[in-house]
Amino acid sequence: MPFIDLESNLPESTFSEDFLKKLCSKTAAVLGKHEERMMLVVKPGLPMLMGGTCAPCVILSVSAIGVTDTAEKNKEHSANIFPFLTGELGLTEDRVMIRFYVLEPHQVGKKGTVMSYL
């Protein structure tokens, strides 16, 4: 069950339902997960500074079980996610950051239990 959090100083109008669905589909495919298992949150309109400027930018956080646990995997994920974000949002690569977090099954609760028991 991957968790995708996108934080940005871009306005809310940038993030249509269509964009959310495409981002969900893209990240699910990149991570090798089913779309039905994805959890996506977008936080637009935030005061943000990246690289000394408040120009439009995005930070994408990817937390997942078993697919974000090595530099090699995350390098591949990054290479596949960056073109989507830059293309869809009209940003240059220096205005996009991605953070990867490893989750263990016991750290994700669902249906009154944790993933290691589902």
Buried (B, 14 or more C-beta within 10 A) or exposed (E): BBBBBBBBBBEEEBBEEEBBEEBBEBBBEBBEBEEEEBEBEBEBBEEBEBEEEEBBBBBBBBBBBBBBBEEEBBEEBBEBBBEBBBEBBEBEEEBBBBEBBBBEEEEBEEEEEBBEEE
